Amino acid sequence: MLTYFLDKQSKIPLYEQLYTQIRDEIHQGILVVNQQMPSKRHLSAHLKVSIQTIETTYDQLVAEGYLRSIPRTGYFVEEALLAPKKESQKTYSLLNQLRSEVTSFQFDLKTNAIDPLLFPSLIWAKMTRLVLSEANTQFWNQTELLGMKELREGISNHLARFRGMNVRPDQIVIGNGSEYLLGLISMMFPQELSIAVENPSYIKISKLYQAYGRKIESIELDQYGLNIKQLRESNASIVHITPSHQFPTGKVMPIKRRLELLQWAHEKPNRFIIEDDYDSEFRFTGQPIPSLHGLEAHHQVIYLNSFSKTLAPALRMGFMVLPVTLMTQFQEQLGFFSCPVPNVEQATLAYFMKKGHFERHLFRMRMAYKFRRDALIHALNQSLISPFIEIQGEDAGLHFLLYVKCNVTGTQLVSLAKTAGIRLQSIQEYAVQKQLIDEPILVIGYADLQEKLITSMVSSLEKVWGPCLGLLEK
């Protein structure tokens, strides 16, 4: 007779405890295919529970397809539900391995993170409570294609104040990050149109386009940013760029190159520029760089941005500004979509912006990250490796490039740093299609690096890179 251990003092109902144990034994192969289960009466007497408990358990297992019931015969284990035990163990082991790799770094200099301690949790919670207290029936029952009007108005005002962009709220589309928004953009244009991307660039962008079935053409960079000559020689009709702070090089596209890029777009009616304004809010020296969208008069620039760096990546909130000429097309082709960002999050951010909290939060973030950047650069410049390094692209964004003068590759430097518990990335990791020379150039993201750890992190780099640089061990 099958024996199961049921805790009658538990808050979990007895039938649910029994259901879970039988289900798990089916998954694990302990109960084999076509095996007959004990009758309700016998199992009830054996476990000293009511027949109703056994009946409820069996009925649930039948309803979910774990068991089948044959009238006047009994209950039998269903064949289709046996899971491959060894594969499950392999998957579980792989997941554990991936988790351990993610959490094994003492110093994490990745570029796609922010400092969670800077998130305005108390104010955000207050705004959320305010939203919930004022929510009406329409709030819970309806979503809009473009996103909540109040949030789009807040974004429109913010773009006018800080990016010099004159856009209407009905040009703004809210989405849950670049994956969703780039998917919408991809669906708007004929499949045969290819998309040019910068090389190097944020590799996820090109992978997303390819996942949406788009042909990608990588365009090299010169000292001014995207190489216009190569763009003209390509078959691309759409180009995705980061002109205000190129990722990962940090280059700022000068006005002459911006005008050349706009001229390329104006030469044909079906050409468009996707301006990814990544990191534009964090500029530490000089005046803010005007957006490409603000310079454009022919409605061929699609503006893309998110709140991943200004608030948090986990909020999954971004937006795009479509040219007026594309809004009708967007409504006709994709009008059946609903905004995927929950109303609560949208309304909370709308309140956050309306009350002036977003502007104040940005100011605090700039000051905090500037202090952190300065502390890291100072520590590097005062270290033993100082004669062998050059820093570029540090005036904006939350990362910079570290050029290391040595005879090893960037990949080797990354591997050496890993032995000291430091996660780094070489610029080679951002190559698109055409491989880059594996130079000793590293992309240093410092947003999630606490100031108290900087000295010890730089000291660890001195030790592991010392032999490559010819430093004598102390």
C-alpha positions in Angstrom: 0.0 0.0 0.0 1.3 3.5 -0.9 2.2 5.5 2.2 2.1 9.3 2.3 2.9 11.5 5.3 0.2 14.1 5.9 0.5 16.9 8.5 -2.9 17.4 10.1 -1.6 20.5 11.9 -0.6 22.2 8.7 -2.6 25.1 7.3 -2.3 23.3 3.9 -5.4 21.2 3.3 -4.9 17.4 3.5 -6.1 16.8 0.0 -3.5 19.4 -1.3 -0.7 17.7 0.6 -1.7 14.3 -0.8 -2.1 15.7 -4.3 1.4 17.2 -4.3 3.1 14.0 -3.1 1.3 11.8 -5.7 2.0 14.3 -8.5 5.7 14.4 -7.6 6.0 10.6 -7.6 4.4 10.5 -11.1 6.9 13.1 -12.3 9.8 11.2 -10.7 8.8 7.9 -12.2 8.1 6.3 -8.9 4.5 5.7 -9.9 4.9 4.0 -13.3 2.8 4.2 -16.4 -0.6 2.4 -16.1 0.0 1.5 -12.5 -3.3 1.2 -10.7 -3.8 3.5 -7.7 -5.3 2.2 -4.4 -9.1 2.4 -4.1 -10.4 5.4 -2.3 -11.7 3.3 0.5 -8.5 1.4 1.0 -6.3 4.5 0.8 -8.6 6.4 3.2 -8.4 3.6 5.8 -4.6 3.3 5.4 -3.9 7.1 5.7 -6.7 7.6 8.3 -8.3 10.4 6.4 -11.8 10.7 5.0 -12.9 9.2 1.7 -13.9 12.7 0.7 -10.2 13.8 1.0 -9.1 10.9 -1.3 -11.9 11.6 -3.7 -11.0 15.3 -4.0 -7.3 14.4 -4.5 -8.0 11.9 -7.2 -10.5 14.2 -9.0 -7.9 16.9 -9.1 -5.3 14.6 -10.5 -7.7 13.3 -13.1 -8.7 16.9 -14.0 -5.0 17.8 -14.6 -4.3 14.6 -16.6 -2.1 12.9 -14.1 -4.5 10.0 -13.6 -7.3 8.5 -15.7 -10.4 7.0 -14.2 -12.0 3.8 -15.6 -15.6 3.2 -14.3 -15.9 0.2 -11.9 -12.2 -0.5 -12.3 -10.2 2.3 -10.6 -7.6 5.0 -11.2 -4.5 4.6 -13.3 -1.3 6.6 -13.8 -1.5 8.4 -17.1 1.1 7.6 -19.7 1.7 11.1 -21.2 2.9 12.6 -17.9 6.2 10.8 -17.2 9.0 13.3 -17.2 12.6 12.3 -18.2 14.2 12.2 -14.9 17.8 12.4 -16.0 17.1 15.4 -18.2 15.5 17.2 -15.3 18.6 16.6 -13.2 20.8 17.9 -16.0 18.6 21.0 -16.4 18.7 21.6 -12.6 22.5 21.3 -12.5 22.8 23.7 -15.4 20.6 26.2 -13.8 22.7 26.0 -10.6 25.8 26.4 -12.6 24.4 29.6 -14.3 23.3 31.0 -10.9 26.7 30.4 -9.4 28.4 32.2 -12.4 26.1 35.2 -12.0 26.8 35.5 -8.3 30.5 34.6 -8.1 31.9 38.1 -8.8 33.0 40.3 -5.9 33.4 43.3 -8.1 30.9 43.5 -11.0 31.7 46.2 -13.6 28.9 45.2 -16.1 27.3 48.0 -18.0 23.6 47.0 -17.7 23.1 47.7 -14.0 22.3 50.6 -11.7 22.9 51.0 -8.0 19.7 49.7 -6.4 20.4 51.8 -3.2 19.8 54.9 -5.3 16.3 53.9 -6.2 13.7 56.3 -4.5 11.8 53.4 -2.8 10.0 55.5 -0.2 8.7 58.1 -2.7 7.9 55.4 -5.3 5.8 53.5 -2.6 4.0 56.7 -1.7 3.2 57.4 -5.3 1.9 53.9 -5.8 -0.4 54.2 -2.7 -1.7 57.4 -4.2 -2.4 55.7 -7.5 -4.2 52.8 -5.9 -6.3 55.1 -3.7 -7.5 57.1 -6.7 -8.0 54.1 -9.1 -11.5 53.9 -10.7 -13.2 51.2 -12.6 -11.8 52.4 -15.9 -8.3 52.2 -14.5 -8.6 48.5 -13.8 -10.5 47.5 -16.9 -8.9 49.4 -19.8 -5.4 49.8 -21.3 -4.4 52.1 -24.2 -2.5 51.3 -27.3 0.0 54.1 -26.8 0.1 53.9 -23.1 -1.4 56.0 -20.4 -2.1 59.6 -21.5 -0.8 61.1 -18.2 2.5 59.3 -18.6 2.9 60.3 -22.2 2.3 63.9 -21.2 4.9 63.7 -18.6 7.4 62.3 -21.0 6.6 64.9 -23.6 7.3 67.7 -21.0 10.5 66.0 -20.0 11.8 65.7 -23.6 11.0 69.4 -24.2 12.8 70.6 -21.1 15.9 68.3 -21.3 16.3 67.2 -24.9 14.9 70.1 -26.8 12.3 68.0 -28.5 8.9 69.3 -29.4 6.7 66.2 -29.6 3.0 65.7 -28.9 1.9 63.0 -26.4 0.1 61.2 -29.2 3.5 60.5 -30.9 4.8 58.6 -27.8 4.4 54.9 -27.5 5.0 53.3 -24.1 6.5 49.7 -24.0 8.2 47.3 -21.6 11.7 47.8 -22.9 13.6 47.7 -26.1 12.6 44.1 -26.9 8.9 45.1 -27.3 9.5 48.5 -29.0 12.0 47.2 -31.5 9.5 44.4 -32.3 6.8 47.1 -33.1 9.3 49.0 -35.3 10.2 45.8 -37.1 6.6 45.0 -37.8 6.0 48.4 -39.3 8.4 48.1 -42.2 8.5 45.7 -45.1 10.6 42.6 -44.3 13.0 43.1 -47.2 14.3 46.4 -45.7 17.7 45.8 -44.0 18.8 47.6 -40.8 22.3 49.0 -40.3 23.8 48.9 -36.8 27.0 50.3 -35.4 30.0 48.0 -35.0 30.8 47.7 -32.1 27.5 48.2 -30.4 25.2 46.8 -27.8 25.0 43.2 -29.2 21.5 42.6 -27.9 20.1 45.2 -30.4 21.3 43.3 -33.5 20.2 40.0 -32.0 16.7 41.4 -31.4 16.4 42.6 -35.0 17.6 39.2 -36.2 15.1 37.5 -34.0 12.4 39.6 -35.6 13.5 38.4 -39.0 15.4 41.5 -40.1 18.6 41.5 -42.2 21.4 43.2 -40.3 24.3 45.2 -41.9 27.2 46.3 -39.5 28.8 49.6 -40.1 32.2 50.5 -38.7 32.9 53.6 -36.7 35.4 56.3 -37.4 36.5 59.2 -35.2 33.1 60.9 -35.5 30.9 57.9 -35.1 29.0 55.9 -37.7 30.9 55.8 -41.0 28.6 57.6 -43.5 30.6 56.3 -46.5 30.0 52.7 -45.5 26.4 53.4 -44.7 25.9 54.8 -48.3 27.6 51.7 -49.7 25.2 49.4 -47.8 21.7 48.3 -48.7 20.3 49.5 -45.5 17.1 51.6 -45.4 17.0 52.0 -41.6 19.9 52.7 -39.3 20.0 52.2 -35.5 22.5 54.6 -33.8 23.5 56.0 -30.4 24.7 59.4 -31.4 24.7 61.2 -28.0 26.9 58.6 -26.3 27.9 55.7 -28.6 27.8 52.4 -26.9 30.3 51.1 -26.0 33.0 53.6 -27.3 31.4 56.7 -25.7 31.9 58.7 -28.9 29.6 61.8 -29.2 28.6 62.4 -32.8 29.4 66.0 -33.8 26.9 68.2 -35.6 28.5 67.8 -39.0 28.2 64.0 -38.9 24.6 64.3 -37.6 23.6 66.5 -40.5 25.3 64.1 -42.9 23.2 61.3 -41.4 20.0 63.3 -41.7 21.0 64.1 -45.3 21.3 60.3 -46.0 17.8 59.8 -44.6 16.3 62.6 -46.6 17.6 61.3 -49.9 14.9 58.6 -50.1 11.4 58.6 -48.6 11.7 55.1 -47.1 14.8 55.7 -45.1 14.6 56.1 -41.3 17.0 56.7 -38.4 16.3 55.0 -35.0 17.9 57.3 -32.5 18.7 55.2 -29.4 19.2 57.9 -26.7 20.9 55.5 -24.4 22.5 57.1 -21.3 21.8 60.6 -22.6 20.6 61.8 -19.1 24.1 61.3 -17.6 26.5 63.9 -19.0 29.0 65.2 -16.5 30.9 67.9 -18.5 29.8 70.6 -20.9 26.3 71.3 -22.2 23.7 68.6 -22.9 24.0 67.2 -26.4 20.9 68.0 -28.5 19.0 65.0 -29.8 19.1 64.1 -33.4 15.3 64.2 -33.4 15.4 67.8 -32.3 17.5 68.8 -35.4 15.3 66.9 -37.8 12.5 68.5 -39.9 11.5 65.8 -42.4 10.0 63.3 -39.9 12.4 60.4 -40.5 13.8 59.9 -37.0 12.3 57.5 -34.5 13.5 58.3 -31.0 14.0 55.5 -28.5 14.7 55.7 -24.8 14.0 53.9 -21.5 14.0 54.3 -17.7 16.4 51.5 -17.2 19.3 53.7 -16.2 17.4 56.6 -14.7 15.2 54.4 -12.4 15.8 50.6 -12.7 16.0 47.9 -15.4 13.5 45.8 -13.6 10.8 48.3 -14.1 10.8 47.3 -17.8 9.6 50.7 -19.0 10.7 52.4 -22.2 9.2 54.6 -24.9 9.6 55.7 -28.5 8.6 58.8 -30.3 7.3 58.1 -33.8 7.3 60.8 -36.5 3.9 62.2 -37.3 4.1 60.6 -40.7 4.2 57.1 -39.2 1.4 57.5 -36.6 -1.4 56.6 -39.1 0.5 53.6 -40.3 1.2 52.5 -36.7 -2.5 52.8 -35.8 -3.6 50.9 -39.0 -1.0 48.1 -38.7 -0.7 47.6 -35.0 -3.8 49.1 -33.5 -4.9 45.8 -32.1 -2.0 45.8 -29.6 -2.4 46.9 -26.0 0.3 48.6 -24.0 2.1 45.8 -22.0 3.1 48.0 -19.1 0.6 47.6 -16.2 -1.5 50.7 -15.5 -0.2 50.9 -11.9 3.4 51.3 -12.9 2.5 53.8 -15.6 0.4 55.9 -13.3 3.0 55.8 -10.6 5.7 57.1 -12.9 3.3 59.7 -14.3 2.7 61.0 -10.7 6.5 60.7 -10.0 7.2 63.0 -13.0 4.3 65.4 -12.4 5.3 66.1 -8.8 8.9 66.9 -9.8 10.4 63.8 -8.2 11.9 62.5 -11.5 13.8 65.7 -12.1 15.2 65.8 -8.5 16.0 62.1 -8.7 18.0 62.6 -11.9 20.0 65.4 -10.3 20.8 63.2 -7.3 21.8 60.3 -9.6 24.1 62.5 -11.7 25.9 63.7 -8.6 26.2 60.2 -7.1 27.5 58.6 -10.3 29.8 61.5 -11.0 31.3 61.1 -7.6 31.7 57.4 -8.2 33.2 57.8 -11.6 35.7 60.4 -10.3 36.7 58.1 -7.4 37.3 55.2 -9.7 39.3 57.2 -12.2 41.4 58.7 -9.4 42.1 55.3 -8.0 43.2 54.0 -11.4 45.4 57.1 -12.0 47.1 56.6 -8.6 47.6 52.9 -9.0 50.6 51.0 -10.2 49.0 50.3 -13.5 48.5 54.0 -14.2 51.4 54.3 -16.7 49.9 51.5 -18.7 46.3 52.7 -19.1 44.3 55.4 -20.9 40.7 56.3 -20.2 38.3 57.5 -22.9 34.6 58.3 -23.1 34.2 59.1 -19.4 32.4 62.5 -19.9 29.0 60.9 -20.3 27.0 57.7 -19.5 27.7 55.2 -16.8 30.7 53.5 -18.4 34.0 54.3 -20.0 36.7 52.6 -22.1 40.0 51.5 -20.5 42.8 51.1 -22.9 45.6 48.9 -21.5 49.1 49.2 -23.0 50.3 45.6 -23.0 51.0 42.6 -25.2 47.9 40.5 -24.3 44.4 40.6 -25.7 41.3 42.1 -24.1 39.9 38.6 -23.7 43.0 37.6 -21.7 42.7 40.6 -19.5 39.1 39.8 -18.8 40.1 36.2 -17.8 42.8 37.4 -15.5 40.4 39.8 -13.8 37.9 37.0 -13.4 40.5 35.1 -11.2 40.3 38.0 -8.8 36.5 38.0 -8.7 36.2 41.0 -11.1 33.7 40.9 -13.9 35.0 42.9 -16.9 34.0 43.0 -20.6 36.3 43.5 -23.6 35.2 45.7 -26.5 35.6 42.5 -28.7 32.4 41.2 -27.0 30.4 44.0 -28.7 31.4 43.1 -32.2 28.5 42.8 -34.7 29.0 40.3 -37.6 32.5 41.5 -38.6 35.0 40.6 -35.9 37.1 43.3 -34.3 40.8 42.9 -33.5 40.9 41.7 -29.9 42.7 44.7 -28.6 43.3 45.2 -24.8 40.3 47.6 -24.5 37.9 47.1 -21.7 34.4 48.5 -21.1 34.1 49.6 -17.5 30.6 50.0 -16.1 30.7 51.6 -12.7 27.1 52.2 -11.8 26.8 49.3 -9.4 30.4 49.5 -7.9 30.3 50.9 -4.4 32.9 53.5 -3.5 34.1 51.5 -0.5 35.2 48.7 -2.8 37.1 50.7 -5.4 40.5 50.7 -3.7 40.4 47.0 -3.1 39.2 46.3 -6.7 42.0 48.4 -8.2 44.5 46.6 -5.9 43.3 43.3 -7.2 43.8 44.4 -10.8 47.3 45.5 -10.0 48.1 41.9 -8.8 46.5 40.0 -11.6 47.6 42.3 -14.4 51.0 43.1 -12.9 53.0 40.3 -14.7 51.5 41.3 -18.1 52.6 44.9 -17.5 56.0 44.1 -16.3 55.3 45.2 -12.7 57.4 43.7 -9.9 55.3 42.0 -7.2 55.7 43.7 -3.9 
